Amino acid sequence: MFRQRLISALLLSIGIVSLIFLLPNDFLIYFILFLTCISLAEFLRLRFSVLLTILFVCFILILSYLSSSYGLDKFFISLSVLTYFGLFCLIISFPVSKPLIQRNIVWLISGVVIHLGFFASLNFLIDKEESLLMYFGMDTGNRFTLLIIILISVLMDTLAFFGGNKFGKNKLLHSVSPNKTTEGFLIALTLTPLIILLITSGFLEKNFFQFFILILISSIVSVIGDAVISLFKRVAEVKDTSNLIPGHGGLLDRIDSHLATIPAFIFILVVIS
């Protein structure tokens, strides 16, 4: 299983990185929208019928069009960040919050908003001509920015996994995600910003402290994003959202942390710059 998981992860990484740099803007946005719809469908199928899932996915396609055509990206990004804050409150109050999470309207709104925020943030990033990292003197292009954000979640997940296996003793969120440990989380939270700073050191020219805080907050948010999907899976009593990716489960299982990290990263950048 571990070997299969490793091979799938490697192929996915190569494929995603290639598409990020090779696809023209329009095709990259369409590809992201396609992934968003698959992930949302997996999320909704945990609660709703196939017919309702299709209808709700069509609804998010309409909202995505409105977001792109009428400049609503910032609104949906902000709404997504606010939703994650509310869902985090449900995490720390679980299982008391379970009856609320089981309500169809909460499930629907949560799924639609976090996926719409994910698409809106990527659409905003790709459509922006000037690098969003110019605030830090980094004129590297927004596709490089996207890779940095993705790397934050990947590092947090990987380092927390290995750190937890080696040193983990205390559960971080035992009622929602029992496999995560406090020790693994702290190791990942310490090393991830350092690795990102090392990678970007040749480009970073100013506002070093603010950049460090941005990476640190985004690293924490990536864990919250992972925990949010784990919360819904626990309520639905499933291990994976689907079996789409061998050894990994569904697409949603792979991008759960990215759904939160990307909107939060861009939201903070827009606020401070």
C-alpha positions in Angstrom: 0.0 0.0 0.0 2.8 2.4 0.9 4.6 1.7 -2.4 1.4 2.2 -4.4 0.8 5.5 -2.5 4.3 6.7 -3.1 4.1 5.9 -6.9 0.7 7.6 -7.2 2.0 10.7 -5.3 5.1 11.0 -7.5 3.1 10.7 -10.7 0.5 13.2 -9.5 3.2 15.7 -8.5 5.0 15.4 -11.9 1.7 15.8 -13.7 0.4 18.8 -11.7 3.7 20.7 -11.9 3.9 20.1 -15.7 0.3 21.3 -16.2 0.9 24.4 -14.1 3.9 25.5 -16.2 2.8 24.2 -19.7 -0.9 25.0 -20.0 -2.0 28.4 -21.3 -4.0 30.5 -18.7 -7.4 29.7 -20.1 -6.8 26.0 -20.2 -5.2 26.0 -16.8 -8.3 27.7 -15.3 -10.6 25.2 -17.1 -8.5 22.3 -15.7 -8.7 23.8 -12.1 -12.5 24.2 -12.6 -12.6 20.5 -13.6 -10.7 19.4 -10.5 -12.9 21.7 -8.4 -16.1 20.0 -9.7 -14.7 16.5 -9.1 -13.7 17.3 -5.6 -17.0 19.0 -4.8 -18.9 16.0 -6.3 -16.9 13.6 -4.0 -17.8 15.8 -1.0 -21.5 16.1 -1.8 -21.8 12.3 -2.5 -21.0 11.7 1.1 -24.4 13.2 1.9 -26.6 13.6 -1.2 -27.9 11.5 -4.0 -26.3 11.4 -7.5 -29.0 13.7 -8.9 -28.7 16.3 -6.3 -24.9 16.2 -6.5 -25.1 16.9 -10.2 -27.5 19.8 -9.7 -25.2 21.3 -7.0 -22.1 20.9 -9.2 -24.0 22.7 -12.0 -24.8 25.4 -9.5 -21.1 26.0 -8.6 -20.3 26.1 -12.4 -22.7 29.1 -12.6 -21.2 30.7 -9.6 -17.7 30.2 -11.0 -18.7 31.9 -14.2 -20.1 34.8 -12.2 -16.9 35.0 -10.2 -14.7 35.1 -13.3 -16.9 37.4 -15.3 -18.0 40.0 -12.7 -14.9 40.3 -10.5 -16.3 38.5 -7.5 -13.1 36.5 -6.8 -12.2 38.5 -3.7 -15.7 38.2 -2.3 -15.7 34.4 -2.6 -12.1 34.1 -1.3 -13.1 36.1 1.8 -16.3 34.0 2.2 -14.2 30.9 2.1 -11.8 32.1 4.7 -14.7 33.0 7.0 -16.3 29.6 6.4 -13.1 27.8 7.4 -13.0 29.9 10.6 -16.5 28.7 11.4 -15.7 25.1 10.5 -12.7 25.2 12.8 -15.0 26.1 15.7 -17.0 23.0 14.8 -13.8 20.9 14.9 -12.8 21.9 18.4 -16.3 21.4 19.6 -16.7 18.0 18.0 -18.6 15.6 18.8 -21.0 18.2 20.4 -21.2 19.9 16.9 -22.0 16.6 15.1 -25.8 17.2 14.9 -25.2 20.6 13.3 -22.8 19.2 10.8 -25.3 16.5 9.8 -27.8 19.1 8.6 -28.0 19.1 4.8 -27.9 22.8 4.5 -24.6 23.1 6.6 -23.1 20.3 4.5 -24.2 21.9 1.2 -23.1 25.5 2.1 -19.7 24.3 3.5 -18.9 22.2 0.4 -20.0 24.9 -2.1 -18.3 27.8 -0.4 -14.9 26.1 0.3 -14.7 24.8 -3.3 -15.8 28.1 -4.8 -13.2 29.9 -2.7 -10.6 27.5 -3.9 -11.5 28.1 -7.6 -11.8 31.9 -7.1 -8.4 32.2 -5.5 -6.7 30.3 -8.3 -8.6 32.2 -10.9 -7.5 35.4 -9.2 -3.9 34.3 -9.0 -3.6 33.1 -12.6 -5.5 36.1 -14.1 -3.2 38.6 -12.2 -0.5 39.9 -14.5 1.8 41.3 -11.8 3.3 38.8 -9.3 1.4 38.7 -6.0 4.7 38.3 -4.3 6.0 41.7 -5.5 5.3 43.0 -2.0 8.3 40.9 -1.0 10.3 42.0 -4.0 9.8 38.6 -5.7 9.1 39.1 -9.4 8.8 35.4 -10.0 5.4 35.1 -11.8 2.2 33.8 -10.2 2.7 30.2 -11.3 5.8 30.1 -9.2 3.6 31.6 -6.4 1.1 28.7 -6.9 3.9 26.1 -6.5 5.1 27.8 -3.3 1.5 27.6 -1.8 1.1 24.0 -2.9 4.5 23.1 -1.4 3.4 24.5 2.0 0.6 22.0 2.2 2.8 19.1 0.8 5.6 19.8 3.3 3.2 20.1 6.3 1.5 16.8 5.4 4.7 14.9 4.7 6.8 16.2 7.6 3.9 15.8 10.0 3.5 12.2 8.8 7.1 11.2 9.2 7.6 13.3 12.3 4.5 11.8 13.9 5.6 8.2 13.1 9.0 8.8 14.6 8.3 11.0 17.7 4.5 11.2 17.9 2.9 10.4 21.3 0.1 12.9 21.9 -2.9 13.2 19.6 -3.5 16.6 18.0 -7.2 16.3 17.1 -8.1 12.9 18.5 -11.8 13.2 18.0 -11.5 14.2 14.3 -8.2 13.0 13.0 -6.7 10.5 15.4 -3.7 9.8 13.2 -2.3 13.3 13.6 0.1 14.0 16.5 1.1 17.2 18.3 4.8 16.3 17.8 4.4 15.7 14.1 2.5 19.0 13.8 5.2 21.0 15.6 8.0 19.4 13.6 6.2 20.3 10.4 5.4 23.8 11.6 9.0 24.4 12.4 10.6 22.9 9.3 8.1 24.0 6.6 8.7 27.8 6.9 12.4 27.2 7.0 12.4 25.1 3.9 10.2 27.6 2.0 12.5 30.5 3.1 15.5 28.5 1.9 13.9 27.9 -1.5 12.9 31.5 -1.9 16.0 33.1 -0.4 17.4 34.1 -3.8 14.2 36.0 -4.7 13.1 37.5 -1.3 14.3 41.2 -1.2 12.1 42.9 1.5 9.5 42.4 4.2 11.2 39.2 5.4 9.3 39.1 8.7 5.9 39.5 7.0 6.7 36.7 4.5 7.7 34.4 7.4 4.4 35.1 9.2 2.5 34.5 5.9 4.1 31.1 5.5 3.6 30.3 9.2 -0.1 31.1 9.1 -0.6 29.3 5.8 1.1 26.2 7.3 -1.4 26.2 10.2 -4.3 26.7 7.8 -3.2 23.7 5.8 -3.7 21.5 8.9 -7.1 23.1 9.5 -8.1 22.3 5.8 -7.1 18.7 6.3 -9.0 18.5 9.6 -12.2 20.0 8.1 -12.5 17.3 5.5 -11.6 14.7 8.1 -14.4 16.1 10.2 -17.0 15.5 7.4 -15.6 12.1 6.6 -15.9 11.1 10.3 -19.5 12.3 10.4 -20.2 10.3 7.1 -18.3 7.4 8.6 -16.0 6.8 5.6 -12.2 6.6 5.3 -11.9 8.0 1.8 -14.2 10.2 -0.3 -13.8 7.8 -3.3 -11.3 5.4 -4.8 -10.3 7.6 -7.7 -6.6 7.6 -7.0 -4.9 4.3 -6.2 -3.5 4.3 -2.6 -4.8 7.8 -1.9 -8.6 7.6 -2.1 -10.4 10.4 -3.8 -9.2 13.7 -5.3 -10.7 15.5 -2.3 -8.5 13.4 0.0 -5.5 14.7 -1.8 -6.4 18.4 -2.1 -8.2 18.9 1.3 -5.4 21.0 2.7 -5.0 23.0 -0.5 -8.7 23.9 -0.5 -7.9 26.0 2.6 -4.3 27.0 2.2 -4.6 28.7 -1.3 -7.5 31.0 -0.4 -6.0 31.9 2.9 -2.6 32.6 1.4 -4.0 34.9 -1.3 -6.5 36.5 1.2 -3.6 37.5 3.4 -1.5 38.8 0.5 -4.4 41.0 -0.8 -4.9 42.4 2.7 -1.2 43.3 3.4 -0.2 44.4 -0.1 
